[in-house]
Every structure is written in structure tokens, then in C-alpha cells.
Amino acid sequence: MRSAMIDPAAILNRILDYAAQNLRVEKLLLQLGLDPANITYDVVFNRLLDIALANLTFVNMLALVGAAFYVATLLVRTIVPLRVIGIISIVFFIAYGALAGAMATLLMYLLSLPINVFRLRQMLVLAKKARESAQGDLSIEWLRPFMTPRKCKKNEVLFHKGDVAKEMFYTVSGMFLVKEIGIQLPPGRIMGELGFIDPKNRRTGTVESLEDGEVLFITYDRLLELYFQNPDFGYYFLRLTTERLMQNIGRLEGSLDAHRAKLLAAQAGAKAPG
């Protein structure tokens, strides 16, 4: 007894015929309550308007407004406005879920609301403290939530001058020496920030740990992400880094002046009659 052969082409043709029947324009028009023999622009517009008005309830309007704000978030480039608009959208969707009895929607947006509020507050605090630091001292305590801890051993070199720079450091405990200029960095100071603005991302000095200690670090990729997400943070961090650079330049100028004074004093002593 020969088994019946399955013809793939015949099966495909049947599938296509079935799909064509269900996607026919006439069938769609009938489902919309329109007469395929009497289709005009006015008829279609009026029918769609009737459908919209029939479903235009307060609950659906909440969902519509929430959807509009959600679409608006896709057009925003910076993080703070995006979070604000996103929170507004979530509030409308929560109201829709509560009034419509859509528990899945209600729970999803109830869970996402505190996360968005927390992230918004985090970014606002970041920008505020960056502004305060740029106007006052050079502490970057405000950046700590975004940084990762790292232990350091005595005599450990964190980086050498000329190395490729990939992260910035914040000293938590211990003492660190910038070997080229002989400056010791106590807890609460930043290191390696100039590599972020260097065109080639190269280290401008060598830093060695004078004792066991701890630092926090943040990668330049993460720093760049924060920089572009929040224009305020980016602007004030740039001011902060520029002020640090000007301090280094002033320190070097002071060293050069002292060295020049010693040379002049030595030359004067050599010319003095014996």
C-alpha cells in the first residue's frame, strides 16, 4: 500500500489562498461595517469617526495620553527630561490600569514608577553636587554612587605616566604619591581625571600608593555616559577638570619660579668678589 505523497507546493498554495481570503479588502470593510459597493472618502471618514467616538471614554483617554508621553520619550536625547516625561506617562498608565481593571498594566507601571523617580533624583543630585563642587572645593564625593571600590597595597603603582587612561580614581583611604611632581594625595581627592580630556587619553603622571588603602574608580565610558546624559553634569565636570588643570599649571609655574630664583642667586653668588 503506497502512502500518500505530501505536496509542499499544494500546501503552500492553500495557505496563501486562505491568507488572501482573510486579508481581502472587502472582508476588512465588512468588519468595519462598510458597504464594499459604496466606498467614498466621506463614508470611510465618518465610519472611523463613529468608531473613535464610540470608544472615546475617560479610561481610554488616560491610556492615549500615556501613550503620547511615551512616544515623546523616544524623541528626547538627555536623561533628565526623558525621566520626567516618562514618569508622567507612567502616572497616566497607572490611572488607566486602575480604572480599567487591567491588573498587569497596573502592576507593571507601579513597579517602574519608583525606579524612574529614584533615577531622576539621582541625576538631579549628581548635577547639583557637581555644580557645588565646581563653585567651591574640588571634592567629587557626589560621584561615589557611580564608582566601584578597589583595594590598593603599599608601593602599588596605580598607573604610569604615558599609560592609556581608561578610568578615574577617588581616594578613600591611604596616601598616594604623584611621583613626577612629588605631591601626596590624601583621602577625598581625585586622580586620573586629566586623562579623560587628553586627546590621546594618556596618563600625565605616575601615581603610587604609599600605604595600604582603598580607592573608588569609574571608567571613562561610564563617565562619558553621565556627561552626555546630563548637560548640567557635563558642564560642571568640565569646569571642575579645568580648575584642576589650572592648579597643576600654577604649581608648575611656582616650581619654575623657585628654580629660576635659585639659579639667579647662584649666579649672583658666583659673580660676587671673593
C-alpha distance (Angstrom), angle and dihedral (degrees) to the residues before:
residue distance angle dihedral
M1 . . .
R2 3.73 . .
S3 3.79 117.1 .
A4 3.77 117.3 -126.8
M5 3.79 112.5 -98.3
I6 3.81 116.2 -125.1
D7 3.79 112.5 -131.0
P8 3.84 109.1 -151.3
A9 3.79 91.5 -166.3
A10 3.80 91.9 56.1
I11 3.81 91.8 49.5
L12 3.80 90.8 49.2
N13 3.80 91.1 49.7
R14 3.80 91.0 51.6
I15 3.80 91.1 50.2
L16 3.79 91.7 49.8
D17 3.81 92.3 47.5
Y18 3.80 90.8 50.4
A19 3.80 91.9 48.3
A20 3.79 91.7 47.7
Q21 3.80 91.4 51.7
N22 3.79 92.2 51.0
L23 3.80 94.0 44.0
R24 3.76 96.2 46.6
V25 3.80 113.9 131.2
E26 3.79 90.9 -129.6
K27 3.78 92.3 58.0
L28 3.78 92.2 48.3
L29 3.78 90.7 50.0
L30 3.79 91.5 50.4
Q31 3.80 90.4 50.8
L32 3.80 88.2 53.9
G33 3.80 89.7 51.9
L34 3.79 95.2 -108.8
D35 3.78 129.7 136.1
P36 3.86 109.0 -121.7
A37 3.81 89.1 -151.0
N38 3.82 92.8 56.1
I39 3.81 108.5 45.2
T40 3.79 119.7 151.0
Y41 3.76 133.6 150.9
D42 3.81 92.2 -106.4
V43 3.80 92.4 50.1
V44 3.81 93.4 50.2
F45 3.81 92.9 44.5
N46 3.78 93.8 48.7
R47 3.80 92.3 47.2
L48 3.80 92.6 50.2
L49 3.80 89.4 46.7
D50 3.82 90.4 52.2
I51 3.80 90.8 50.8
A52 3.81 91.6 48.8
L53 3.80 93.4 48.4
A54 3.79 91.6 46.6
N55 3.80 90.0 56.3
L56 3.79 96.5 36.8
T57 3.78 100.1 113.2
F58 3.78 130.3 149.9
V59 3.81 91.0 -107.7
N60 3.80 93.2 51.9
M61 3.79 90.1 46.9
L62 3.80 89.3 58.0
A63 3.80 90.1 54.1
L64 3.81 90.8 46.0
V65 3.80 93.2 52.2
G66 3.80 90.3 45.8
A67 3.80 90.2 52.0
A68 3.81 90.8 49.3
F69 3.81 91.7 54.1
Y70 3.81 90.1 46.0
V71 3.81 90.4 55.0
A72 3.80 88.3 48.8
T73 3.82 90.1 59.0
L74 3.80 88.7 61.8
L75 3.80 89.4 61.3
V76 3.82 96.5 50.3
R77 3.80 118.0 94.9
T78 3.82 102.8 -171.0
I79 3.78 124.4 67.2
V80 3.81 103.1 -128.4
P81 3.83 97.4 56.4
L82 3.81 88.3 41.0
R83 3.81 91.4 55.4
V84 3.81 92.8 46.0
I85 3.80 93.8 50.4
G86 3.80 90.3 42.7
I87 3.82 91.2 54.0
I88 3.81 90.7 51.2
S89 3.79 89.5 50.8
I90 3.81 91.2 49.4
V91 3.81 92.1 51.2
F92 3.82 90.9 55.1
F93 3.80 91.8 47.5
I94 3.81 90.5 49.4
A95 3.80 90.0 52.7
Y96 3.80 90.0 48.0
G97 3.80 92.7 49.3
A98 3.81 92.4 48.7
L99 3.81 96.0 48.2
A100 3.81 96.0 39.0
G101 3.79 93.8 46.0
A102 3.82 91.2 -122.8
M103 3.79 97.9 150.8
A104 3.81 95.8 179.3
T105 3.81 91.2 54.9
L106 3.80 92.2 43.2
L107 3.81 94.8 50.9
M108 3.81 94.7 43.7
Y109 3.79 94.0 53.5
L110 3.80 93.9 39.3
L111 3.81 88.0 58.0
S112 3.80 94.2 45.4
L113 3.83 95.3 48.2
P114 3.86 98.4 72.3
I115 3.81 90.7 44.0
N116 3.80 91.9 55.4
V117 3.81 92.3 43.6
F118 3.82 90.7 50.8
R119 3.81 93.0 48.8
L120 3.80 91.5 47.5
R121 3.80 91.5 51.0
Q122 3.79 90.2 46.9
M123 3.80 92.6 54.8
L124 3.83 93.0 44.8
V125 3.81 91.2 50.8
L126 3.80 89.4 47.5
A127 3.80 92.5 54.3
K128 3.81 93.0 43.4
K129 3.79 94.4 51.4
A130 3.78 91.8 43.3
R131 3.81 87.8 55.2
E132 3.79 92.0 48.8
S133 3.80 92.0 47.8
A134 3.79 92.6 49.1
Q135 3.82 90.4 51.7
G136 3.81 94.8 44.0
D137 3.80 134.5 12.3
L138 3.79 124.4 -3.4
S139 3.80 97.9 -115.8
I140 3.80 116.5 134.6
E141 3.78 95.6 -163.0
W142 3.80 87.6 132.1
L143 3.81 91.2 65.2
R144 3.81 94.3 58.8
P145 3.86 96.7 96.7
F146 3.81 88.8 62.0
M147 3.82 95.6 47.9
T148 3.83 135.0 87.5
P149 3.83 123.7 -132.8
R150 3.82 122.7 -120.2
K151 3.81 131.1 -177.9
C152 3.81 119.8 -133.1
K153 3.81 128.7 -157.7
K154 3.80 125.9 -143.9
N155 3.84 112.6 -82.5
E156 3.82 90.7 12.0
V157 3.80 113.2 145.6
L158 3.79 111.5 -137.3
F159 3.78 93.0 -167.6
H160 3.81 141.0 -19.8
K161 3.76 129.0 -127.5
G162 3.80 109.5 -89.9
D163 3.83 94.9 23.5
V164 3.78 118.6 134.8
A165 3.82 105.6 -95.0
K166 3.79 117.0 -134.6
E167 3.81 105.0 155.0
M168 3.78 144.4 28.6
F169 3.83 123.4 -131.8
Y170 3.79 136.1 -144.8
T171 3.81 118.3 -162.1
V172 3.81 115.4 -128.1
S173 3.81 102.0 168.7
G174 3.79 137.6 -5.5
M175 3.81 131.0 37.8
F176 3.80 125.8 -79.4
L177 3.79 129.1 -163.6
V178 3.80 127.1 -144.7
K179 3.80 94.9 -150.1
E180 3.82 100.4 -161.4
I181 3.80 94.3 58.6
G182 3.82 100.3 22.2
I183 3.81 94.8 -122.8
Q184 3.81 119.2 151.0
L185 3.78 117.9 -146.0
P186 3.83 117.2 -150.0
P187 3.83 125.3 -163.0
G188 3.78 115.4 -59.7
R189 3.80 97.8 40.9
I190 3.79 132.0 115.9
M191 3.80 125.8 -126.8
G192 3.77 133.3 -172.3
E193 3.78 96.6 21.6
L194 3.80 93.8 124.9
G195 3.79 91.2 64.5
F196 3.80 86.6 65.5
I197 3.79 92.5 64.6
D198 3.81 96.9 33.4
P199 3.85 108.7 109.7
K200 3.81 91.1 -131.3
N201 3.83 95.5 35.5
R202 3.79 91.9 -123.0
R203 3.80 127.4 155.3
T204 3.80 114.1 -105.9
G205 3.81 94.8 -157.4
T206 3.80 147.0 9.2
V207 3.81 118.4 -102.1
E208 3.81 121.7 -162.1
S209 3.80 129.5 -176.8
L210 3.83 111.0 -120.8
E211 3.82 92.2 -165.4
D212 3.78 141.3 1.2
G213 3.75 109.3 -63.0
E214 3.76 148.0 135.6
V215 3.77 134.7 -107.5
L216 3.77 135.9 -176.0
F217 3.78 119.3 -136.1
I218 3.77 137.1 -167.0
T219 3.79 124.3 -167.8
Y220 3.78 119.8 -120.1
D221 3.81 89.1 -121.6
R222 3.81 90.3 59.6
L223 3.79 90.9 42.8
L224 3.78 90.4 51.0
E225 3.80 89.8 49.7
L226 3.81 90.8 54.0
Y227 3.80 89.5 44.2
F228 3.80 93.6 57.9
Q229 3.80 96.9 35.5
N230 3.79 93.0 59.2
P231 3.82 118.1 33.3
D232 3.83 91.5 -166.1
F233 3.79 91.9 55.0
G234 3.80 91.1 46.0
Y235 3.80 92.8 51.3
Y236 3.78 96.3 47.0
F237 3.79 93.8 42.4
L238 3.80 87.9 54.4
R239 3.80 89.6 51.9
L240 3.77 89.9 47.6
T241 3.80 93.0 51.6
T242 3.81 92.0 44.8
E243 3.80 91.1 52.7
R244 3.80 89.9 50.7
L245 3.82 89.5 50.6
M246 3.80 91.5 49.8
Q247 3.80 89.5 51.0
N248 3.79 90.2 54.0
I249 3.79 91.0 48.6
G250 3.81 90.5 49.4
R251 3.82 90.5 49.7
L252 3.80 91.2 51.2
E253 3.80 91.5 47.5
G254 3.79 89.3 51.6
S255 3.80 90.8 51.2
L256 3.80 90.8 49.1
D257 3.81 91.8 49.3
A258 3.81 90.9 50.3
H259 3.79 91.0 48.2
R260 3.79 91.0 47.7
A261 3.80 90.7 50.3
K262 3.79 90.7 52.4
L263 3.79 91.1 50.5
L264 3.80 91.9 50.0
A265 3.80 90.8 48.0
A266 3.81 90.9 49.7
Q267 3.80 91.4 48.3
A268 3.80 90.9 48.4
G269 3.81 90.5 50.1
A270 3.79 91.0 49.9
K271 3.82 92.3 51.7
A272 3.81 94.2 47.3
P273 3.84 113.2 105.2
G274 3.82 113.4 -102.2
